[in-house]
């Protein structure tokens, strides 16, 4: 199973590329890739766009970097570029992870895998509200990769039209992001207190 980490945005609110912000001595992108590998994703791919050369240095060795040259196309263009390159020779579902999102608990990943059976996609839901990451079936991932470019296309719209299965989880992290300074502070506080990040 493959994990596709989208890190091609401007990071305008963060002043620096979010993936290169250091957390306990390591870049955030490095930490995300290592956690995904530890959760059983042997194939981890990172899609880069803006500030690509600088962000590439924050990706651990052994993780494939994919360049999104259509940076004006937004996150969906990054997703399409990542799938087009990443699906070559790959099989199975694809977990779509955002660089500015907390990583979910192993239990949430397990529930998404189980929930994907017989569906085109599965998304986690915490207290009735959908979150991230999204787990795509190989069929839906291939369809997105082969679709024509549309600047207005969005993943949430595609998931809704595909009838994505909503999976209830006890994991608040599926609703968290890393856009503001407070978000980084909260993440570091949970790490310091050694609280499970999905409970923070």
SVG drawing of the C-alpha trace seen along z (x, -y; Angstrom):
<svg xmlns="http://www.w3.org/2000/svg" viewBox="-22 -34 41 39">
<polyline fill="none" stroke="black" stroke-width="0.4" points="0.0,0.0 1.2,-3.5 1.1,-6.7 1.1,-9.9 2.2,-13.0 1.1,-16.3 3.7,-19.1 3.5,-21.3 1.8,-24.4 3.1,-27.9 3.0,-27.7 2.2,-31.4 0.7,-31.5 3.6,-29.6 6.3,-32.0 8.5,-29.0 7.8,-25.6 5.7,-23.7 7.5,-20.4 10.8,-21.9 9.8,-23.3 11.8,-21.5 10.1,-19.4 12.4,-18.0 15.4,-18.4 13.9,-16.9 12.0,-18.4 8.2,-17.8 8.3,-16.1 11.0,-13.7 8.9,-12.9 5.7,-12.3 7.6,-9.9 9.1,-8.0 5.8,-7.6 4.1,-6.4 6.8,-3.8 6.4,-2.6 2.6,-2.2 3.3,0.3 3.5,-1.9 6.5,-0.5 6.0,-3.0 5.9,-6.6 5.9,-9.3 6.2,-13.1 4.8,-15.6 6.7,-18.9 5.8,-22.2 6.7,-25.6 10.1,-25.8 10.7,-22.3 14.5,-22.3 14.5,-23.4 11.7,-21.1 13.4,-18.1 16.2,-18.4 13.7,-17.8 12.6,-14.4 14.4,-11.3 16.5,-9.2 14.7,-6.4 11.5,-8.3 10.7,-9.2 10.1,-12.8 7.6,-13.8 7.6,-17.2 4.3,-18.9 5.1,-21.4 1.5,-22.6 1.7,-24.6 -1.1,-26.9 -3.5,-23.9 -3.6,-23.7 -3.7,-20.7 -5.7,-18.6 -2.9,-19.1 -0.4,-17.9 -2.6,-14.8 -2.9,-14.1 0.8,-14.5 1.6,-12.2 -0.8,-9.5 0.4,-9.6 4.0,-9.0 3.4,-7.0 1.0,-4.4 3.4,-3.1 4.1,0.5 2.2,0.0 -0.9,1.9 -3.4,1.5 -5.0,-1.5 -3.4,-4.9 -3.5,-7.0 -3.5,-10.7 -1.8,-12.7 -1.5,-16.5 1.8,-18.1 -0.1,-20.4 -2.1,-17.7 -1.4,-15.6 -0.9,-11.9 -3.7,-9.6 -3.4,-6.8 -2.6,-3.3 -6.1,-2.3 -7.6,-4.9 -5.4,-3.6 -6.7,-0.1 -10.3,-1.2 -9.9,-3.0 -8.4,0.2 -11.3,2.3 -13.8,-0.4 -12.5,-0.5 -13.6,3.0 -16.3,2.8 -15.9,-1.0 -14.0,-3.5 -12.7,-5.5 -12.9,-5.8 -12.5,-8.9 -12.4,-9.2 -15.2,-11.0 -14.8,-12.4 -18.0,-13.5 -19.9,-13.6 -17.3,-15.7 -15.1,-14.4 -11.4,-14.7 -8.1,-13.4 -6.4,-11.4 -8.4,-9.8 -7.8,-6.3 -8.5,-5.7 -9.0,-2.4 -6.6,-1.7 -9.5,-2.1 -10.4,-5.6 -6.7,-6.6 -6.1,-5.5 -9.3,-7.4 -8.0,-10.6 -4.6,-10.1 -6.1,-9.7 -8.6,-12.6 -8.3,-15.8 -7.1,-18.9 -9.7,-21.1 -8.6,-24.1 -11.8,-23.9 -11.6,-20.2 -11.3,-19.3 -10.7,-16.0 -13.6,-16.4 -15.9,-16.8 -14.5,-13.7 -14.9,-11.7 -18.5,-12.8 -19.4,-11.8 -17.6,-8.5 -19.7,-7.8 -16.7,-7.6 -17.5,-5.6 -17.5,-7.6 -15.7,-5.7 -16.4,-6.9 -13.1,-7.0 -12.1,-8.0 -9.2,-10.1 -9.4,-13.8 -6.2,-14.3 -8.2,-13.7 -9.6,-17.2 -6.2,-18.9 -3.9,-20.9 -0.7,-22.8 -1.6,-26.2 -1.1,-28.5 1.6,-28.9 -0.9,-27.6 -1.2,-24.4 2.5,-23.7 2.5,-24.6 -0.3,-22.2 1.5,-19.4 4.7,-20.0 2.8,-20.2 1.3,-16.8 4.7,-15.4 6.2,-16.8 3.4,-15.4 3.7,-12.1 0.0,-12.1 -1.2,-10.1 -1.3,-12.7 -4.7,-11.5 -6.1,-12.3 -4.7,-15.8"/>
</svg>
